Amino acid sequence: MAISAAVGRSDFRVFKATGDITATLAEFRTVLGDPINVARREIKWDGAPAEMPGDFFNTTVKAGAIFTTDGIGFRNSDSDFGEINPAYADEFNAFSVFKTFMPIGSAELTVDFRVPGFDIPAATRGFGIVFSDVERQGAASIKLFDAEGRSLGQYHAPVRSDSAGFSFVGVVFESPIVAQVRITSGQRALGAGVQDLSDGGNLDLAVMDDYLYAEPQAIP
Protein backbone atom coordinates (compact mmCIF):
# COMPACT_ATOMS: atom_id res chain seq x y z
CA MET A 1 0.00 0.00 0.00
CA ALA A 2 1.28 3.47 -0.88
CA ILE A 3 0.32 6.89 0.46
CA SER A 4 0.69 9.86 -1.89
CA ALA A 5 -0.36 13.46 -2.45
CA ALA A 6 -0.70 15.81 -5.41
CA VAL A 7 -0.98 19.55 -5.80
CA GLY A 8 -4.56 20.82 -6.02
CA ARG A 9 -6.30 17.71 -4.78
CA SER A 10 -6.87 15.75 -1.62
CA ASP A 11 -4.30 13.46 -0.11
CA PHE A 12 -4.99 9.94 -1.27
CA ARG A 13 -4.14 6.33 -0.50
CA VAL A 14 -3.48 3.60 -3.04
CA PHE A 15 -4.28 0.01 -2.10
CA LYS A 16 -2.85 -2.95 -4.03
CA ALA A 17 -2.85 -6.68 -3.35
CA THR A 18 -2.48 -10.00 -5.10
CA GLY A 19 -2.78 -13.59 -3.92
CA ASP A 20 -4.83 -13.49 -0.72
CA ILE A 21 -6.47 -10.06 -1.12
CA THR A 22 -9.00 -10.40 1.72
CA ALA A 23 -7.09 -8.34 4.30
CA THR A 24 -6.53 -5.47 1.86
CA LEU A 25 -10.20 -5.52 0.86
CA ALA A 26 -11.21 -5.42 4.52
CA GLU A 27 -9.00 -2.39 5.10
CA PHE A 28 -10.29 -0.72 1.95
CA ARG A 29 -13.89 -1.21 3.10
CA THR A 30 -13.01 0.26 6.50
CA VAL A 31 -11.48 3.36 4.89
CA LEU A 32 -14.52 3.79 2.62
CA GLY A 33 -16.79 3.49 5.66
CA ASP A 34 -19.76 1.56 6.99
CA PRO A 35 -22.51 0.61 6.61
CA ILE A 36 -22.76 -0.75 3.10
CA ASN A 37 -25.28 1.05 0.85
CA VAL A 38 -24.94 4.17 3.00
CA ALA A 39 -21.21 4.92 3.28
CA ARG A 40 -20.06 2.59 0.51
CA ARG A 41 -21.33 0.51 -2.41
CA GLU A 42 -20.30 -2.90 -3.70
CA ILE A 43 -21.18 -4.46 -7.05
CA LYS A 44 -20.77 -8.23 -7.31
CA TRP A 45 -22.77 -8.94 -10.52
CA ASP A 46 -24.62 -12.00 -9.20
CA GLY A 47 -28.05 -10.37 -9.38
CA ALA A 48 -27.49 -8.81 -12.79
CA PRO A 49 -28.73 -10.29 -16.09
CA ALA A 50 -26.30 -12.02 -18.46
CA GLU A 51 -26.46 -9.10 -20.90
CA MET A 52 -26.73 -5.98 -18.81
CA PRO A 53 -27.73 -2.45 -19.84
CA GLY A 54 -25.23 0.23 -18.92
CA ASP A 55 -27.60 1.98 -16.51
CA PHE A 56 -28.60 -1.21 -14.66
CA PHE A 57 -26.71 -0.17 -11.51
CA ASN A 58 -28.44 3.17 -11.26
CA THR A 59 -31.99 2.38 -12.39
CA THR A 60 -32.80 -1.26 -11.59
CA VAL A 61 -30.22 -1.41 -8.78
CA LYS A 62 -29.85 2.08 -7.36
CA ALA A 63 -26.10 2.09 -6.80
CA GLY A 64 -25.17 5.29 -8.63
CA ALA A 65 -22.99 3.79 -11.40
CA ILE A 66 -23.44 4.23 -15.18
CA PHE A 67 -21.33 2.12 -17.57
CA THR A 68 -20.32 2.92 -21.15
CA THR A 69 -17.89 1.18 -23.52
CA ASP A 70 -16.51 1.40 -27.04
CA GLY A 71 -17.68 -2.20 -27.40
CA ILE A 72 -21.27 -3.33 -27.96
CA GLY A 73 -22.49 -3.92 -24.40
CA PHE A 74 -21.81 -5.72 -21.13
CA ARG A 75 -21.94 -9.34 -20.06
CA ASN A 76 -21.95 -11.28 -16.79
CA SER A 77 -20.91 -14.92 -16.86
CA ASP A 78 -21.37 -17.74 -14.34
CA SER A 79 -18.83 -19.90 -16.23
CA ASP A 80 -15.97 -17.35 -16.35
CA PHE A 81 -16.81 -16.76 -20.02
CA GLY A 82 -16.34 -20.40 -20.95
CA GLU A 83 -19.44 -19.96 -23.12
CA ILE A 84 -17.37 -17.62 -25.33
CA ASN A 85 -14.17 -19.67 -25.31
CA PRO A 86 -13.92 -22.99 -23.41
CA ALA A 87 -10.31 -22.21 -22.44
CA TYR A 88 -11.48 -19.24 -20.35
CA ALA A 89 -13.19 -21.48 -17.79
CA ASP A 90 -9.75 -22.61 -16.59
CA GLU A 91 -8.12 -19.16 -16.89
CA PHE A 92 -10.46 -16.99 -14.82
CA ASN A 93 -12.01 -17.26 -11.35
CA ALA A 94 -14.84 -15.44 -9.62
CA PHE A 95 -13.79 -13.80 -6.35
CA SER A 96 -17.33 -13.50 -4.99
CA VAL A 97 -19.09 -16.41 -6.62
CA PHE A 98 -20.52 -16.99 -9.09
CA LYS A 99 -20.31 -14.33 -11.82
CA THR A 100 -17.55 -12.34 -13.48
CA PHE A 101 -18.01 -9.28 -15.68
CA MET A 102 -16.65 -7.81 -18.94
CA PRO A 103 -17.65 -5.49 -21.78
CA ILE A 104 -18.62 -7.20 -25.02
CA GLY A 105 -16.23 -6.44 -27.88
CA SER A 106 -13.82 -4.37 -25.81
CA ALA A 107 -11.44 -4.60 -22.86
CA GLU A 108 -12.28 -1.07 -21.73
CA LEU A 109 -15.24 0.64 -20.06
CA THR A 110 -16.03 3.88 -18.29
CA VAL A 111 -17.91 4.33 -15.01
CA ASP A 112 -19.65 7.65 -14.38
CA PHE A 113 -21.26 8.29 -11.02
CA ARG A 114 -24.76 9.51 -10.17
CA VAL A 115 -26.67 10.18 -7.00
CA PRO A 116 -28.07 6.64 -6.55
CA GLY A 117 -31.39 6.27 -8.37
CA PHE A 118 -31.28 9.73 -9.98
CA ASP A 119 -29.74 11.28 -13.09
CA ILE A 120 -27.74 13.76 -11.00
CA PRO A 121 -23.96 13.84 -11.63
CA ALA A 122 -22.03 12.70 -8.60
CA ALA A 123 -18.53 11.90 -7.40
CA THR A 124 -17.04 9.38 -5.01
CA ARG A 125 -14.01 9.64 -2.78
CA GLY A 126 -12.79 6.11 -3.47
CA PHE A 127 -12.97 3.29 -5.99
CA GLY A 128 -11.44 -0.19 -6.18
CA ILE A 129 -11.78 -3.31 -8.30
CA VAL A 130 -10.94 -7.02 -8.20
CA PHE A 131 -9.39 -8.42 -11.41
CA SER A 132 -8.89 -12.07 -12.29
CA ASP A 133 -5.79 -13.40 -14.09
CA VAL A 134 -3.58 -10.32 -14.55
CA GLU A 135 -0.35 -11.84 -15.88
CA ARG A 136 1.42 -8.83 -17.41
CA GLN A 137 2.25 -5.58 -15.63
CA GLY A 138 0.10 -2.76 -17.00
CA ALA A 139 -2.55 -5.04 -18.50
CA ALA A 140 -5.25 -3.98 -16.00
CA SER A 141 -5.71 -0.50 -14.56
CA ILE A 142 -8.04 2.25 -13.42
CA LYS A 143 -7.75 5.89 -14.53
CA LEU A 144 -9.55 8.42 -12.33
CA PHE A 145 -10.91 11.84 -13.37
CA ASP A 146 -12.57 14.71 -11.56
CA ALA A 147 -15.76 16.49 -12.66
CA GLU A 148 -13.74 18.83 -14.92
CA GLY A 149 -12.12 15.91 -16.72
CA ARG A 150 -8.76 16.42 -15.04
CA SER A 151 -6.71 13.30 -14.42
CA LEU A 152 -6.38 12.02 -10.87
CA GLY A 153 -3.89 9.38 -11.97
CA GLN A 154 -3.67 5.90 -13.44
CA TYR A 155 -3.23 2.95 -11.09
CA HIS A 156 -2.21 -0.52 -12.26
CA ALA A 157 -3.36 -3.79 -10.76
CA PRO A 158 -0.48 -6.03 -9.63
CA VAL A 159 0.37 -9.22 -11.51
CA ARG A 160 -1.23 -12.37 -10.10
CA SER A 161 0.92 -14.22 -7.59
CA ASP A 162 -0.82 -17.57 -7.22
CA SER A 163 -3.18 -20.00 -8.90
CA ALA A 164 -6.30 -18.21 -7.63
CA GLY A 165 -5.24 -15.30 -9.80
CA PHE A 166 -6.83 -12.33 -8.02
CA SER A 167 -5.45 -8.79 -8.10
CA PHE A 168 -6.87 -5.70 -6.40
CA VAL A 169 -6.25 -2.00 -6.93
CA GLY A 170 -8.12 0.82 -5.23
CA VAL A 171 -7.68 4.50 -4.44
CA VAL A 172 -9.29 6.58 -1.68
CA PHE A 173 -9.24 10.40 -1.47
CA GLU A 174 -10.13 12.61 1.48
CA SER A 175 -13.09 14.14 -0.37
CA PRO A 176 -15.49 12.99 -3.13
CA ILE A 177 -13.63 14.16 -6.25
CA VAL A 178 -13.71 11.07 -8.49
CA ALA A 179 -16.45 11.66 -11.08
CA GLN A 180 -15.31 9.10 -13.64
CA VAL A 181 -13.26 5.90 -13.77
CA ARG A 182 -11.86 4.45 -16.98
CA ILE A 183 -11.08 0.77 -16.60
CA THR A 184 -8.81 -1.42 -18.71
CA SER A 185 -9.26 -5.15 -18.08
CA GLY A 186 -6.67 -6.97 -20.14
CA GLN A 187 -5.01 -6.18 -23.46
CA ARG A 188 -7.79 -7.36 -25.77
CA ALA A 189 -11.49 -8.13 -25.77
CA LEU A 190 -12.57 -11.70 -25.08
CA GLY A 191 -13.42 -13.77 -28.14
CA ALA A 192 -13.93 -17.29 -29.44
CA GLY A 193 -10.53 -17.31 -31.16
CA VAL A 194 -8.67 -15.12 -28.68
CA GLN A 195 -6.31 -16.98 -26.34
CA ASP A 196 -4.71 -15.74 -23.13
CA LEU A 197 -0.93 -15.62 -22.57
CA SER A 198 -1.04 -18.81 -20.54
CA ASP A 199 -2.98 -20.60 -23.28
CA GLY A 200 -0.75 -19.82 -26.23
CA GLY A 201 -1.85 -16.25 -26.96
CA ASN A 202 0.41 -13.19 -27.13
CA LEU A 203 -1.76 -10.75 -25.16
CA ASP A 204 -2.85 -10.84 -21.52
CA LEU A 205 -6.59 -11.27 -20.96
CA ALA A 206 -8.24 -10.41 -17.64
CA VAL A 207 -11.80 -10.21 -16.34
CA MET A 208 -13.42 -8.34 -13.46
CA ASP A 209 -15.33 -9.14 -10.31
CA ASP A 210 -16.15 -6.91 -7.33
CA TYR A 211 -16.35 -3.12 -7.61
CA LEU A 212 -16.13 -1.19 -4.32
CA TYR A 213 -16.62 2.57 -3.98
CA ALA A 214 -17.69 5.23 -1.52
CA GLU A 215 -21.29 6.49 -1.65
CA PRO A 216 -21.60 8.88 -4.64
CA GLN A 217 -22.26 12.49 -3.63
CA ALA A 218 -23.90 15.17 -5.78
CA ILE A 219 -21.36 17.44 -7.48
CA PRO A 220 -21.91 21.01 -6.21
C-alpha positions in Angstrom: 0.0 0.0 0.0 1.3 3.5 -0.9 0.3 6.9 0.5 0.7 9.9 -1.9 -0.4 13.5 -2.4 -0.7 15.8 -5.4 -1.0 19.6 -5.8 -4.6 20.8 -6.0 -6.3 17.7 -4.8 -6.9 15.7 -1.6 -4.3 13.5 -0.1 -5.0 9.9 -1.3 -4.1 6.3 -0.5 -3.5 3.6 -3.0 -4.3 0.0 -2.1 -2.9 -2.9 -4.0 -2.9 -6.7 -3.3 -2.5 -10.0 -5.1 -2.8 -13.6 -3.9 -4.8 -13.5 -0.7 -6.5 -10.1 -1.1 -9.0 -10.4 1.7 -7.1 -8.3 4.3 -6.5 -5.5 1.9 -10.2 -5.5 0.9 -11.2 -5.4 4.5 -9.0 -2.4 5.1 -10.3 -0.7 1.9 -13.9 -1.2 3.1 -13.0 0.3 6.5 -11.5 3.4 4.9 -14.5 3.8 2.6 -16.8 3.5 5.7 -19.8 1.6 7.0 -22.5 0.6 6.6 -22.8 -0.8 3.1 -25.3 1.0 0.9 -24.9 4.2 3.0 -21.2 4.9 3.3 -20.1 2.6 0.5 -21.3 0.5 -2.4 -20.3 -2.9 -3.7 -21.2 -4.5 -7.0 -20.8 -8.2 -7.3 -22.8 -8.9 -10.5 -24.6 -12.0 -9.2 -28.0 -10.4 -9.4 -27.5 -8.8 -12.8 -28.7 -10.3 -16.1 -26.3 -12.0 -18.5 -26.5 -9.1 -20.9 -26.7 -6.0 -18.8 -27.7 -2.4 -19.8 -25.2 0.2 -18.9 -27.6 2.0 -16.5 -28.6 -1.2 -14.7 -26.7 -0.2 -11.5 -28.4 3.2 -11.3 -32.0 2.4 -12.4 -32.8 -1.3 -11.6 -30.2 -1.4 -8.8 -29.9 2.1 -7.4 -26.1 2.1 -6.8 -25.2 5.3 -8.6 -23.0 3.8 -11.4 -23.4 4.2 -15.2 -21.3 2.1 -17.6 -20.3 2.9 -21.1 -17.9 1.2 -23.5 -16.5 1.4 -27.0 -17.7 -2.2 -27.4 -21.3 -3.3 -28.0 -22.5 -3.9 -24.4 -21.8 -5.7 -21.1 -21.9 -9.3 -20.1 -21.9 -11.3 -16.8 -20.9 -14.9 -16.9 -21.4 -17.7 -14.3 -18.8 -19.9 -16.2 -16.0 -17.4 -16.3 -16.8 -16.8 -20.0 -16.3 -20.4 -21.0 -19.4 -20.0 -23.1 -17.4 -17.6 -25.3 -14.2 -19.7 -25.3 -13.9 -23.0 -23.4 -10.3 -22.2 -22.4 -11.5 -19.2 -20.3 -13.2 -21.5 -17.8 -9.7 -22.6 -16.6 -8.1 -19.2 -16.9 -10.5 -17.0 -14.8 -12.0 -17.3 -11.4 -14.8 -15.4 -9.6 -13.8 -13.8 -6.4 -17.3 -13.5 -5.0 -19.1 -16.4 -6.6 -20.5 -17.0 -9.1 -20.3 -14.3 -11.8 -17.5 -12.3 -13.5 -18.0 -9.3 -15.7 -16.7 -7.8 -18.9 -17.7 -5.5 -21.8 -18.6 -7.2 -25.0 -16.2 -6.4 -27.9 -13.8 -4.4 -25.8 -11.4 -4.6 -22.9 -12.3 -1.1 -21.7 -15.2 0.6 -20.1 -16.0 3.9 -18.3 -17.9 4.3 -15.0 -19.7 7.7 -14.4 -21.3 8.3 -11.0 -24.8 9.5 -10.2 -26.7 10.2 -7.0 -28.1 6.6 -6.6 -31.4 6.3 -8.4 -31.3 9.7 -10.0 -29.7 11.3 -13.1 -27.7 13.8 -11.0 -24.0 13.8 -11.6 -22.0 12.7 -8.6 -18.5 11.9 -7.4 -17.0 9.4 -5.0 -14.0 9.6 -2.8 -12.8 6.1 -3.5 -13.0 3.3 -6.0 -11.4 -0.2 -6.2 -11.8 -3.3 -8.3 -10.9 -7.0 -8.2 -9.4 -8.4 -11.4 -8.9 -12.1 -12.3 -5.8 -13.4 -14.1 -3.6 -10.3 -14.6 -0.4 -11.8 -15.9 1.4 -8.8 -17.4 2.3 -5.6 -15.6 0.1 -2.8 -17.0 -2.6 -5.0 -18.5 -5.3 -4.0 -16.0 -5.7 -0.5 -14.6 -8.0 2.2 -13.4 -7.8 5.9 -14.5 -9.6 8.4 -12.3 -10.9 11.8 -13.4 -12.6 14.7 -11.6 -15.8 16.5 -12.7 -13.7 18.8 -14.9 -12.1 15.9 -16.7 -8.8 16.4 -15.0 -6.7 13.3 -14.4 -6.4 12.0 -10.9 -3.9 9.4 -12.0 -3.7 5.9 -13.4 -3.2 2.9 -11.1 -2.2 -0.5 -12.3 -3.4 -3.8 -10.8 -0.5 -6.0 -9.6 0.4 -9.2 -11.5 -1.2 -12.4 -10.1 0.9 -14.2 -7.6 -0.8 -17.6 -7.2 -3.2 -20.0 -8.9 -6.3 -18.2 -7.6 -5.2 -15.3 -9.8 -6.8 -12.3 -8.0 -5.4 -8.8 -8.1 -6.9 -5.7 -6.4 -6.3 -2.0 -6.9 -8.1 0.8 -5.2 -7.7 4.5 -4.4 -9.3 6.6 -1.7 -9.2 10.4 -1.5 -10.1 12.6 1.5 -13.1 14.1 -0.4 -15.5 13.0 -3.1 -13.6 14.2 -6.2 -13.7 11.1 -8.5 -16.4 11.7 -11.1 -15.3 9.1 -13.6 -13.3 5.9 -13.8 -11.9 4.4 -17.0 -11.1 0.8 -16.6 -8.8 -1.4 -18.7 -9.3 -5.1 -18.1 -6.7 -7.0 -20.1 -5.0 -6.2 -23.5 -7.8 -7.4 -25.8 -11.5 -8.1 -25.8 -12.6 -11.7 -25.1 -13.4 -13.8 -28.1 -13.9 -17.3 -29.4 -10.5 -17.3 -31.2 -8.7 -15.1 -28.7 -6.3 -17.0 -26.3 -4.7 -15.7 -23.1 -0.9 -15.6 -22.6 -1.0 -18.8 -20.5 -3.0 -20.6 -23.3 -0.8 -19.8 -26.2 -1.9 -16.2 -27.0 0.4 -13.2 -27.1 -1.8 -10.8 -25.2 -2.9 -10.8 -21.5 -6.6 -11.3 -21.0 -8.2 -10.4 -17.6 -11.8 -10.2 -16.3 -13.4 -8.3 -13.5 -15.3 -9.1 -10.3 -16.1 -6.9 -7.3 -16.3 -3.1 -7.6 -16.1 -1.2 -4.3 -16.6 2.6 -4.0 -17.7 5.2 -1.5 -21.3 6.5 -1.7 -21.6 8.9 -4.6 -22.3 12.5 -3.6 -23.9 15.2 -5.8 -21.4 17.4 -7.5 -21.9 21.0 -6.2 
